[in-house]
Amino acid sequence: MTVETLTIRRPDDWHVHLRDGEMLRSVVPYTARQFARAIVMPNLVPPVTTAAAAEAYRDRILDALPEGAGFTPLMTCYLTDDADPDELVRGHGTGAWVAAKLYPAHATTNSALGVSDVANIYRALEAMQRVGMPLLIHAEVTDRDIDIFDREKAFIDRIFSRLVRDFPALRMVFEHITTADGVAFVEQAGPNLAATITPQHLILNRNAMFEGGLRPHAYCLPVVKREEHRLAVRRAAVSGSPKFFLGTDSAPHAQEKKEAACGCAGIFNAPHALECYAEVFDEEGALDRIEAFASEHGPRFYGLPLNEERIVLERAPVEVPDRLPDVGAVPFLAGKGLGWRFAGAPA
């Protein structure tokens, strides 16, 4: 029997980039429309490294919300080599932030001030482990001699395995997982390691970046990988395992910054994120598992209550626009059709 509508708990986005300034005001409504809460990435310029900066950023996000929007931004701390353990603990205790983000230096957008060697932040990680503050990890090495398609596996082998060994009680999230190696690593680890999965890594393989020419709007970091890796990530997403949950990594850039001689990494998927996930779960015959993936696994890992509000997804054609003039950006799957529509709250 074909499922025509799905009513599920309102989901959360456990990894999103909302930017700042005019871009923030343009993109926040797209995330707030679909999600109740979101883990907001701290890679601004300058980055969010203090509790005061996190609180100020949260205020700017709340000010950008449409009237009546029920959306809660969950803030994060950007770890640097000289991260202050006391500031991390204080900010976590006051609710200024719920987690800290490890960007290897130069791994992605606005990560130049990230961590050059994880040994430099061991005191910070010890403090986080003590107070139960999760660590969110962009799991790629940045060595120029490592092929860009192998950087996730190299990070697992060189760094991630050591972190899991040295901090067994520290909850960690393997962000935007992209490889079969990453899936296996998460599955074999204990309950304190989980992973977020993006729409693009479920839908695209690396051919998408070169189809008929260079395709900048299929370029993100970590880059999409071979088909075998895409299929492994899809299997993880629909498996029902509580170790895998929704994190869009929606990362908007102005169109001219993507379509440039040195284009920015990032895919803006927030406008149709839930529709993309529904399409994947439908194709995999796993619509009965989408609510757990989108609405339950994440809050349970973070120790937060499940959302009581419900939303409806319905089987209906949706055309993704070629461009979003209000943002000045090209959305994920621009010009293509989807088979599911986000219909908001139940009637």
Short mmCIF file of the C-alpha atoms (twelve columns), coordinates in Angstrom:
data_MODEL
# 
_entry.id   MODEL 
# 
loop_
_atom_site.group_PDB 
_atom_site.id 
_atom_site.type_symbol 
_atom_site.label_atom_id 
_atom_site.label_alt_id 
_atom_site.label_comp_id 
_atom_site.label_asym_id 
_atom_site.label_seq_id 
_atom_site.Cartn_x 
_atom_site.Cartn_y 
_atom_site.Cartn_z 
_atom_site.pdbx_PDB_model_num 
ATOM 1   C CA . MET A 1   0.000  0.000  0.000   1 
ATOM 2   C CA . THR A 2   1.388  3.392  -1.022  1 
ATOM 3   C CA . VAL A 3   1.776  5.903  1.797   1 
ATOM 4   C CA . GLU A 4   0.322  9.279  0.774   1 
ATOM 5   C CA . THR A 5   0.901  11.288 3.953   1 
ATOM 6   C CA . LEU A 6   3.222  11.119 6.940   1 
ATOM 7   C CA . THR A 7   2.526  12.774 10.286  1 
ATOM 8   C CA . ILE A 8   5.616  12.823 12.470  1 
ATOM 9   C CA . ARG A 9   7.055  14.691 15.420  1 
ATOM 10  C CA . ARG A 10  8.476  18.011 14.304  1 
ATOM 11  C CA . PRO A 11  12.129 17.316 13.468  1 
ATOM 12  C CA . ASP A 12  15.303 19.097 14.522  1 
ATOM 13  C CA . ASP A 13  18.367 19.951 12.451  1 
ATOM 14  C CA . TRP A 14  21.491 18.855 14.305  1 
ATOM 15  C CA . HIS A 15  23.922 20.732 12.024  1 
ATOM 16  C CA . VAL A 16  23.178 23.992 10.228  1 
ATOM 17  C CA . HIS A 17  24.989 27.148 9.111   1 
ATOM 18  C CA . LEU A 18  22.899 30.301 9.488   1 
ATOM 19  C CA . ARG A 19  25.676 32.809 8.708   1 
ATOM 20  C CA . ASP A 20  25.255 36.396 9.954   1 
ATOM 21  C CA . GLY A 21  24.064 39.838 8.894   1 
ATOM 22  C CA . GLU A 22  21.811 40.066 5.834   1 
ATOM 23  C CA . MET A 23  22.381 36.412 4.935   1 
ATOM 24  C CA . LEU A 24  21.258 35.351 8.413   1 
ATOM 25  C CA . ARG A 25  18.038 37.322 8.110   1 
ATOM 26  C CA . SER A 26  17.355 35.745 4.719   1 
ATOM 27  C CA . VAL A 27  18.021 32.093 5.572   1 
ATOM 28  C CA . VAL A 28  16.729 31.683 9.134   1 
ATOM 29  C CA . PRO A 29  13.057 31.500 8.047   1 
ATOM 30  C CA . TYR A 30  13.780 28.469 5.848   1 
ATOM 31  C CA . THR A 31  15.216 26.443 8.729   1 
ATOM 32  C CA . ALA A 32  12.637 27.678 11.257  1 
ATOM 33  C CA . ARG A 33  9.816  26.709 8.880   1 
ATOM 34  C CA . GLN A 34  10.654 23.002 9.065   1 
ATOM 35  C CA . PHE A 35  12.627 22.450 12.265  1 
ATOM 36  C CA . ALA A 36  11.908 23.064 15.945  1 
ATOM 37  C CA . ARG A 37  15.551 23.288 17.025  1 
ATOM 38  C CA . ALA A 38  18.910 23.412 15.315  1 
ATOM 39  C CA . ILE A 39  22.535 23.060 16.320  1 
ATOM 40  C CA . VAL A 40  24.029 26.264 14.897  1 
ATOM 41  C CA . MET A 41  27.618 26.167 13.677  1 
ATOM 42  C CA . PRO A 42  29.993 28.807 15.116  1 
ATOM 43  C CA . ASN A 43  32.293 29.457 12.118  1 
ATOM 44  C CA . LEU A 44  31.579 33.166 11.777  1 
ATOM 45  C CA . VAL A 45  34.145 35.930 11.271  1 
ATOM 46  C CA . PRO A 46  35.279 36.276 14.004  1 
ATOM 47  C CA . PRO A 47  34.308 32.795 15.260  1 
ATOM 48  C CA . VAL A 48  32.111 32.172 18.304  1 
ATOM 49  C CA . THR A 49  34.707 31.359 20.983  1 
ATOM 50  C CA . THR A 50  33.157 32.893 24.119  1 
ATOM 51  C CA . ALA A 51  29.859 32.443 25.916  1 
ATOM 52  C CA . ALA A 52  29.102 36.139 25.438  1 
ATOM 53  C CA . ALA A 53  29.587 35.810 21.678  1 
ATOM 54  C CA . ALA A 54  27.311 32.749 21.600  1 
ATOM 55  C CA . GLU A 55  24.573 34.584 23.503  1 
ATOM 56  C CA . ALA A 56  24.834 37.610 21.201  1 
ATOM 57  C CA . TYR A 57  24.666 35.385 18.105  1 
ATOM 58  C CA . ARG A 58  21.611 33.595 19.490  1 
ATOM 59  C CA . ASP A 59  19.926 36.969 20.014  1 
ATOM 60  C CA . ARG A 60  20.586 37.922 16.377  1 
ATOM 61  C CA . ILE A 61  19.061 34.621 15.231  1 
ATOM 62  C CA . LEU A 62  15.966 35.142 17.383  1 
ATOM 63  C CA . ASP A 63  15.598 38.680 16.075  1 
ATOM 64  C CA . ALA A 64  15.633 37.312 12.501  1 
ATOM 65  C CA . LEU A 65  12.804 34.841 13.086  1 
ATOM 66  C CA . PRO A 66  9.414  35.414 11.458  1 
ATOM 67  C CA . GLU A 67  6.760  36.484 13.941  1 
ATOM 68  C CA . GLY A 68  5.305  33.499 15.760  1 
ATOM 69  C CA . ALA A 69  7.994  31.053 14.682  1 
ATOM 70  C CA . GLY A 70  8.565  28.353 17.291  1 
ATOM 71  C CA . PHE A 71  12.268 27.765 16.776  1 
ATOM 72  C CA . THR A 72  15.122 27.339 19.253  1 
ATOM 73  C CA . PRO A 73  18.745 27.838 18.154  1 
ATOM 74  C CA . LEU A 74  21.203 25.659 20.064  1 
ATOM 75  C CA . MET A 75  24.582 27.360 20.107  1 
ATOM 76  C CA . THR A 76  28.079 25.899 19.824  1 
ATOM 77  C CA . CYS A 77  31.604 26.970 20.703  1 
ATOM 78  C CA . TYR A 78  34.348 27.137 18.073  1 
ATOM 79  C CA . LEU A 79  37.416 25.358 19.449  1 
ATOM 80  C CA . THR A 80  40.829 26.903 18.899  1 
ATOM 81  C CA . ASP A 81  44.284 25.728 19.975  1 
ATOM 82  C CA . ASP A 82  44.021 27.874 23.111  1 
ATOM 83  C CA . ALA A 83  40.422 26.966 24.018  1 
ATOM 84  C CA . ASP A 84  39.789 27.845 27.666  1 
ATOM 85  C CA . PRO A 85  38.417 24.849 29.639  1 
ATOM 86  C CA . ASP A 86  36.891 27.155 32.260  1 
ATOM 87  C CA . GLU A 87  35.037 29.177 29.615  1 
ATOM 88  C CA . LEU A 88  33.707 26.001 28.019  1 
ATOM 89  C CA . VAL A 89  32.397 24.726 31.341  1 
ATOM 90  C CA . ARG A 90  30.956 28.107 32.327  1 
ATOM 91  C CA . GLY A 91  29.182 28.582 28.991  1 
ATOM 92  C CA . HIS A 92  27.762 25.084 29.105  1 
ATOM 93  C CA . GLY A 93  26.566 25.573 32.660  1 
ATOM 94  C CA . THR A 94  24.720 28.812 31.855  1 
ATOM 95  C CA . GLY A 95  23.169 27.384 28.680  1 
ATOM 96  C CA . ALA A 96  25.083 29.744 26.394  1 
ATOM 97  C CA . TRP A 97  26.041 26.728 24.306  1 
ATOM 98  C CA . VAL A 98  25.237 23.024 24.257  1 
ATOM 99  C CA . ALA A 99  28.321 21.679 22.454  1 
ATOM 100 C CA . ALA A 100 31.712 22.583 21.011  1 
ATOM 101 C CA . LYS A 101 32.843 22.218 17.399  1 
ATOM 102 C CA . LEU A 102 36.233 20.875 16.332  1 
ATOM 103 C CA . TYR A 103 37.305 22.257 12.975  1 
ATOM 104 C CA . PRO A 104 40.757 21.114 11.894  1 
ATOM 105 C CA . ALA A 105 42.498 24.315 10.812  1 
ATOM 106 C CA . HIS A 106 41.725 25.125 7.147   1 
ATOM 107 C CA . ALA A 107 39.311 22.197 6.713   1 
ATOM 108 C CA . THR A 108 36.337 24.230 5.461   1 
ATOM 109 C CA . THR A 109 34.711 27.681 5.373   1 
ATOM 110 C CA . ASN A 110 36.053 30.060 8.046   1 
ATOM 111 C CA . SER A 111 38.152 27.388 9.740   1 
ATOM 112 C CA . ALA A 112 41.553 29.079 9.570   1 
ATOM 113 C CA . LEU A 113 41.497 29.585 13.348  1 
ATOM 114 C CA . GLY A 114 40.574 25.954 14.001  1 
ATOM 115 C CA . VAL A 115 42.640 23.338 15.785  1 
ATOM 116 C CA . SER A 116 46.095 22.622 14.360  1 
ATOM 117 C CA . ASP A 117 46.739 19.581 16.600  1 
ATOM 118 C CA . VAL A 118 44.139 17.859 18.799  1 
ATOM 119 C CA . ALA A 119 46.775 17.481 21.520  1 
ATOM 120 C CA . ASN A 120 46.429 21.239 22.021  1 
ATOM 121 C CA . ILE A 121 42.818 20.889 23.202  1 
ATOM 122 C CA . TYR A 122 43.098 17.843 25.469  1 
ATOM 123 C CA . ARG A 123 42.566 19.930 28.608  1 
ATOM 124 C CA . ALA A 124 39.425 21.380 27.029  1 
ATOM 125 C CA . LEU A 125 38.176 17.923 26.068  1 
ATOM 126 C CA . GLU A 126 38.816 16.634 29.586  1 
ATOM 127 C CA . ALA A 127 36.660 19.453 30.954  1 
ATOM 128 C CA . MET A 128 33.912 18.753 28.406  1 
ATOM 129 C CA . GLN A 129 33.936 15.066 29.261  1 
ATOM 130 C CA . ARG A 130 33.615 15.918 32.951  1 
ATOM 131 C CA . VAL A 131 30.515 18.116 32.498  1 
ATOM 132 C CA . GLY A 132 28.843 16.096 29.725  1 
ATOM 133 C CA . MET A 133 29.330 18.637 26.912  1 
ATOM 134 C CA . PRO A 134 29.299 16.983 23.449  1 
ATOM 135 C CA . LEU A 135 32.110 17.385 20.934  1 
ATOM 136 C CA . LEU A 136 31.084 17.884 17.292  1 
ATOM 137 C CA . ILE A 137 33.773 16.963 14.774  1 
ATOM 138 C CA . HIS A 138 34.482 17.930 11.182  1 
ATOM 139 C CA . ALA A 139 36.365 14.712 10.568  1 
ATOM 140 C CA . GLU A 140 38.910 15.462 7.856   1 
ATOM 141 C CA . VAL A 141 42.656 15.871 7.857   1 
ATOM 142 C CA . THR A 142 43.969 18.844 5.918   1 
ATOM 143 C CA . ASP A 143 47.401 17.588 4.845   1 
ATOM 144 C CA . ARG A 144 48.046 18.612 1.259   1 
ATOM 145 C CA . ASP A 145 49.540 15.190 0.481   1 
ATOM 146 C CA . ILE A 146 46.260 13.400 1.320   1 
ATOM 147 C CA . ASP A 147 43.777 13.087 -1.542  1 
ATOM 148 C CA . ILE A 148 40.653 15.125 -0.774  1 
ATOM 149 C CA . PHE A 149 38.498 12.015 -1.240  1 
ATOM 150 C CA . ASP A 150 40.537 10.160 1.414   1 
ATOM 151 C CA . ARG A 151 40.617 12.825 4.121   1 
ATOM 152 C CA . GLU A 152 37.758 11.384 6.168   1 
ATOM 153 C CA . LYS A 153 39.319 7.930  6.348   1 
ATOM 154 C CA . ALA A 154 42.703 9.434  7.236   1 
ATOM 155 C CA . PHE A 155 41.112 11.417 10.075  1 
ATOM 156 C CA . ILE A 156 39.514 8.252  11.448  1 
ATOM 157 C CA . ASP A 157 42.810 6.387  11.340  1 
ATOM 158 C CA . ARG A 158 45.030 9.178  12.684  1 
ATOM 159 C CA . ILE A 159 42.844 11.206 15.052  1 
ATOM 160 C CA . PHE A 160 39.296 9.995  15.649  1 
ATOM 161 C CA . SER A 161 40.342 6.552  16.881  1 
ATOM 162 C CA . ARG A 162 42.660 8.216  19.384  1 
ATOM 163 C CA . LEU A 163 39.946 10.594 20.620  1 
ATOM 164 C CA . VAL A 164 37.510 7.730  21.197  1 
ATOM 165 C CA . ARG A 165 40.215 5.803  23.070  1 
ATOM 166 C CA . ASP A 166 41.398 8.735  25.196  1 
ATOM 167 C CA . PHE A 167 37.935 10.139 26.032  1 
ATOM 168 C CA . PRO A 168 35.631 7.124  26.415  1 
ATOM 169 C CA . ALA A 169 32.959 9.065  28.320  1 
ATOM 170 C CA . LEU A 170 32.904 12.086 25.975  1 
ATOM 171 C CA . ARG A 171 29.883 12.176 23.695  1 
ATOM 172 C CA . MET A 172 31.023 12.868 20.136  1 
ATOM 173 C CA . VAL A 173 29.184 13.513 16.883  1 
ATOM 174 C CA . PHE A 174 30.855 12.558 13.616  1 
ATOM 175 C CA . GLU A 175 29.425 15.398 11.553  1 
ATOM 176 C CA . HIS A 176 28.187 15.042 7.946   1 
ATOM 177 C CA . ILE A 177 29.449 11.480 7.518   1 
ATOM 178 C CA . THR A 178 30.363 10.644 3.893   1 
ATOM 179 C CA . THR A 179 32.087 7.253  3.626   1 
ATOM 180 C CA . ALA A 180 31.602 3.552  4.229   1 
ATOM 181 C CA . ASP A 181 34.661 3.812  6.488   1 
ATOM 182 C CA . GLY A 182 32.907 6.413  8.607   1 
ATOM 183 C CA . VAL A 183 29.733 4.356  8.836   1 
ATOM 184 C CA . ALA A 184 31.676 1.309  10.001  1 
ATOM 185 C CA . PHE A 185 33.630 3.360  12.547  1 
ATOM 186 C CA . VAL A 186 30.446 4.751  14.107  1 
ATOM 187 C CA . GLU A 187 28.688 1.390  14.110  1 
ATOM 188 C CA . GLN A 188 31.611 -0.344 15.839  1 
ATOM 189 C CA . ALA A 189 32.114 2.359  18.479  1 
ATOM 190 C CA . GLY A 190 30.281 2.553  21.785  1 
ATOM 191 C CA . PRO A 191 27.080 4.483  22.503  1 
ATOM 192 C CA . ASN A 192 28.899 7.804  22.986  1 
ATOM 193 C CA . LEU A 193 29.596 8.183  19.252  1 
ATOM 194 C CA . ALA A 194 26.899 9.147  16.754  1 
ATOM 195 C CA . ALA A 195 26.809 10.770 13.308  1 
ATOM 196 C CA . THR A 196 24.768 13.291 11.349  1 
ATOM 197 C CA . ILE A 197 23.815 12.708 7.711   1 
ATOM 198 C CA . THR A 198 23.069 15.386 5.101   1 
ATOM 199 C CA . PRO A 199 20.667 15.277 2.145   1 
ATOM 200 C CA . GLN A 200 23.472 15.846 -0.349  1 
ATOM 201 C CA . HIS A 201 25.499 12.864 0.820   1 
ATOM 202 C CA . LEU A 202 22.411 10.682 0.481   1 
ATOM 203 C CA . ILE A 203 21.536 11.905 -3.010  1 
ATOM 204 C CA . LEU A 204 24.773 12.849 -4.800  1 
ATOM 205 C CA . ASN A 205 27.956 11.017 -5.632  1 
ATOM 206 C CA . ARG A 206 31.099 12.707 -6.896  1 
ATOM 207 C CA . ASN A 207 30.005 12.503 -10.534 1 
ATOM 208 C CA . ALA A 208 27.531 15.295 -9.722  1 
ATOM 209 C CA . MET A 209 30.387 17.808 -9.472  1 
ATOM 210 C CA . PHE A 210 31.475 17.138 -13.068 1 
ATOM 211 C CA . GLU A 211 28.261 16.373 -14.945 1 
ATOM 212 C CA . GLY A 212 28.601 18.221 -18.276 1 
ATOM 213 C CA . GLY A 213 31.148 20.594 -16.743 1 
ATOM 214 C CA . LEU A 214 32.146 21.875 -13.305 1 
ATOM 215 C CA . ARG A 215 29.061 22.086 -11.068 1 
ATOM 216 C CA . PRO A 216 29.813 24.464 -8.176  1 
ATOM 217 C CA . HIS A 217 26.425 23.965 -6.532  1 
ATOM 218 C CA . ALA A 218 27.298 20.295 -5.944  1 
ATOM 219 C CA . TYR A 219 30.519 21.288 -4.171  1 
ATOM 220 C CA . CYS A 220 30.566 21.048 -0.378  1 
ATOM 221 C CA . LEU A 221 33.053 20.028 2.287   1 
ATOM 222 C CA . PRO A 222 33.440 17.221 2.929   1 
ATOM 223 C CA . VAL A 223 33.026 16.562 -0.780  1 
ATOM 224 C CA . VAL A 224 30.559 13.957 -2.004  1 
ATOM 225 C CA . LYS A 225 32.252 10.615 -2.612  1 
ATOM 226 C CA . ARG A 226 32.106 7.501  -4.807  1 
ATOM 227 C CA . GLU A 227 28.789 5.692  -5.315  1 
ATOM 228 C CA . GLU A 228 29.778 2.882  -2.959  1 
ATOM 229 C CA . HIS A 229 30.118 5.419  -0.145  1 
ATOM 230 C CA . ARG A 230 26.806 7.125  -0.947  1 
ATOM 231 C CA . LEU A 231 25.065 3.759  -0.755  1 
ATOM 232 C CA . ALA A 232 26.721 2.964  2.584   1 
ATOM 233 C CA . VAL A 233 25.563 6.292  4.028   1 
ATOM 234 C CA . ARG A 234 22.020 5.668  2.732   1 
ATOM 235 C CA . ARG A 235 21.968 2.251  4.390   1 
ATOM 236 C CA . ALA A 236 23.040 3.841  7.672   1 
ATOM 237 C CA . ALA A 237 20.400 6.560  7.485   1 
ATOM 238 C CA . VAL A 238 17.493 4.162  6.929   1 
ATOM 239 C CA . SER A 239 18.816 1.405  9.193   1 
ATOM 240 C CA . GLY A 240 16.904 2.513  12.265  1 
ATOM 241 C CA . SER A 241 20.128 2.720  14.279  1 
ATOM 242 C CA . PRO A 242 19.963 5.481  16.917  1 
ATOM 243 C CA . LYS A 243 23.570 6.338  16.071  1 
ATOM 244 C CA . PHE A 244 22.524 8.173  12.890  1 
ATOM 245 C CA . PHE A 245 20.341 11.263 12.711  1 
ATOM 246 C CA . LEU A 246 19.433 14.291 10.646  1 
ATOM 247 C CA . GLY A 247 21.894 17.136 10.169  1 
ATOM 248 C CA . THR A 248 21.478 19.121 6.962   1 
ATOM 249 C CA . ASP A 249 24.790 21.020 6.976   1 
ATOM 250 C CA . SER A 250 22.816 23.614 5.030   1 
ATOM 251 C CA . ALA A 251 25.468 26.187 4.135   1 
ATOM 252 C CA . PRO A 252 24.301 29.150 2.029   1 
ATOM 253 C CA . HIS A 253 26.573 31.264 -0.139  1 
ATOM 254 C CA . ALA A 254 25.635 34.034 -2.549  1 
ATOM 255 C CA . GLN A 255 25.397 32.744 -6.119  1 
ATOM 256 C CA . GLU A 256 28.339 34.830 -7.304  1 
ATOM 257 C CA . LYS A 257 30.549 33.357 -4.565  1 
ATOM 258 C CA . LYS A 258 29.722 29.827 -5.679  1 
ATOM 259 C CA . GLU A 259 30.046 30.522 -9.419  1 
ATOM 260 C CA . ALA A 260 33.546 31.990 -9.188  1 
ATOM 261 C CA . ALA A 261 37.122 31.134 -10.124 1 
ATOM 262 C CA . CYS A 262 37.558 29.841 -6.572  1 
ATOM 263 C CA . GLY A 263 34.023 29.016 -5.529  1 
ATOM 264 C CA . CYS A 264 32.924 28.548 -1.923  1 
ATOM 265 C CA . ALA A 265 32.111 25.127 -0.477  1 
ATOM 266 C CA . GLY A 266 28.580 24.655 0.782   1 
ATOM 267 C CA . ILE A 267 25.117 23.515 -0.300  1 
ATOM 268 C CA . PHE A 268 21.987 25.447 0.675   1 
ATOM 269 C CA . ASN A 269 19.422 22.694 1.254   1 
ATOM 270 C CA . ALA A 270 17.256 24.244 3.998   1 
ATOM 271 C CA . PRO A 271 14.306 25.204 1.730   1 
ATOM 272 C CA . HIS A 272 13.457 21.560 0.904   1 
ATOM 273 C CA . ALA A 273 15.469 19.534 3.404   1 
ATOM 274 C CA . LEU A 274 12.649 17.376 4.744   1 
ATOM 275 C CA . GLU A 275 11.350 16.698 1.244   1 
ATOM 276 C CA . CYS A 276 14.807 15.427 0.267   1 
ATOM 277 C CA . TYR A 277 15.009 13.085 3.239   1 
ATOM 278 C CA . ALA A 278 11.475 11.825 2.610   1 
ATOM 279 C CA . GLU A 279 12.391 11.079 -1.005  1 
ATOM 280 C CA . VAL A 280 15.372 8.992  0.094   1 
ATOM 281 C CA . PHE A 281 13.469 7.054  2.740   1 
ATOM 282 C CA . ASP A 282 10.651 6.449  0.243   1 
ATOM 283 C CA . GLU A 283 13.088 5.122  -2.362  1 
ATOM 284 C CA . GLU A 284 14.598 2.813  0.254   1 
ATOM 285 C CA . GLY A 285 11.200 1.510  1.417   1 
ATOM 286 C CA . ALA A 286 11.834 2.918  4.885   1 
ATOM 287 C CA . LEU A 287 9.212  5.628  5.417   1 
ATOM 288 C CA . ASP A 288 8.323  3.953  8.709   1 
ATOM 289 C CA . ARG A 289 11.801 4.896  10.003  1 
ATOM 290 C CA . ILE A 290 12.013 8.553  8.985   1 
ATOM 291 C CA . GLU A 291 10.449 9.874  12.192  1 
ATOM 292 C CA . ALA A 292 13.080 8.179  14.348  1 
ATOM 293 C CA . PHE A 293 15.912 9.473  12.130  1 
ATOM 294 C CA . ALA A 294 14.559 13.028 11.888  1 
ATOM 295 C CA . SER A 295 12.870 13.564 15.243  1 
ATOM 296 C CA . GLU A 296 14.017 11.077 17.895  1 
ATOM 297 C CA . HIS A 297 17.615 9.879  17.591  1 
ATOM 298 C CA . GLY A 298 19.149 13.360 17.797  1 
ATOM 299 C CA . PRO A 299 17.405 14.651 20.926  1 
ATOM 300 C CA . ARG A 300 17.945 11.353 22.694  1 
ATOM 301 C CA . PHE A 301 21.681 11.491 21.995  1 
ATOM 302 C CA . TYR A 302 21.836 15.094 23.238  1 
ATOM 303 C CA . GLY A 303 19.672 14.303 26.269  1 
ATOM 304 C CA . LEU A 304 16.899 16.690 25.229  1 
ATOM 305 C CA . PRO A 305 13.122 16.111 25.238  1 
ATOM 306 C CA . LEU A 306 11.348 15.019 22.074  1 
ATOM 307 C CA . ASN A 307 9.230  17.646 20.355  1 
ATOM 308 C CA . GLU A 308 5.502  17.259 20.993  1 
ATOM 309 C CA . GLU A 309 4.400  19.251 17.947  1 
ATOM 310 C CA . ARG A 310 3.602  17.311 14.763  1 
ATOM 311 C CA . ILE A 311 4.193  18.125 11.088  1 
ATOM 312 C CA . VAL A 312 2.839  16.591 7.898   1 
ATOM 313 C CA . LEU A 313 4.656  15.433 4.776   1 
ATOM 314 C CA . GLU A 314 2.493  14.557 1.807   1 
ATOM 315 C CA . ARG A 315 3.166  12.808 -1.469  1 
ATOM 316 C CA . ALA A 316 2.883  15.658 -3.973  1 
ATOM 317 C CA . PRO A 317 5.117  17.127 -6.690  1 
ATOM 318 C CA . VAL A 318 7.397  19.993 -5.683  1 
ATOM 319 C CA . GLU A 319 9.509  21.999 -8.103  1 
ATOM 320 C CA . VAL A 320 12.712 23.411 -6.631  1 
ATOM 321 C CA . PRO A 321 13.288 26.942 -7.984  1 
ATOM 322 C CA . ASP A 322 16.390 27.739 -9.994  1 
ATOM 323 C CA . ARG A 323 17.273 30.562 -7.620  1 
ATOM 324 C CA . LEU A 324 16.019 32.151 -4.417  1 
ATOM 325 C CA . PRO A 325 16.090 35.931 -4.965  1 
ATOM 326 C CA . ASP A 326 15.492 36.708 -1.273  1 
ATOM 327 C CA . VAL A 327 18.745 34.904 -0.395  1 
ATOM 328 C CA . GLY A 328 20.623 35.514 -3.645  1 
ATOM 329 C CA . ALA A 329 21.514 31.824 -3.619  1 
ATOM 330 C CA . VAL A 330 20.912 28.687 -5.662  1 
ATOM 331 C CA . PRO A 331 19.196 25.955 -3.621  1 
ATOM 332 C CA . PHE A 332 20.057 22.272 -3.565  1 
ATOM 333 C CA . LEU A 333 18.566 20.396 -6.548  1 
ATOM 334 C CA . ALA A 334 17.685 23.691 -8.261  1 
ATOM 335 C CA . GLY A 335 15.324 23.220 -11.198 1 
ATOM 336 C CA . LYS A 336 14.518 19.624 -10.291 1 
ATOM 337 C CA . GLY A 337 11.405 17.986 -8.931  1 
ATOM 338 C CA . LEU A 338 10.739 16.197 -5.658  1 
ATOM 339 C CA . GLY A 339 7.932  13.795 -4.867  1 
ATOM 340 C CA . TRP A 340 7.175  14.949 -1.312  1 
ATOM 341 C CA . ARG A 341 5.919  18.246 0.083   1 
ATOM 342 C CA . PHE A 342 6.247  19.708 3.573   1 
ATOM 343 C CA . ALA A 343 2.679  20.630 4.517   1 
ATOM 344 C CA . GLY A 344 3.276  22.141 7.953   1 
ATOM 345 C CA . ALA A 345 1.186  21.344 11.015  1 
ATOM 346 C CA . PRO A 346 -1.725 18.897 10.810  1 
ATOM 347 C CA . ALA A 347 -5.094 20.468 9.985   1 
# 
